Amino acid sequence: MLKSVVHQKQVIADSSGQAATVWDLGGQPASYSGKEYSRLFKERSLMSKLQAPDKEATVRFTVDMSESLHRKLSMLAAKTRSKKVDLVRMLLEDGLKE
C-alpha cells in the first residue's frame, strides 16, 4: 500500500477545466498538490520495483510411476539436495524445449 496522500483535491478538479495540470497552475494549493503527486509517483515507481514479478499460473496434476522410478527420483533429490518437484519441473522443461 502506498503511503503518500494528496490533500489538495479541489485544485486537481479545477485543473481539467483550465486545460492544465497541477504543475502548471499557480498558487500554493497547486504547488502543494504537485509536490504530493510527485511523491506519489516516485513511491509508486519504487513499489513496482520492489514487487515480485507476476508468476505464470500453475496447474496441479498427478503422475503414476513405478516404485523403481520413484526411488531413482528420490535418490537424485537426496544426492542433489533438491526437492523432487523441482527436479520433475526441470526435467519436464528440458524434455519439452522447442
Beta strands, then each sheet from edge to edge (+ up, - down):
end
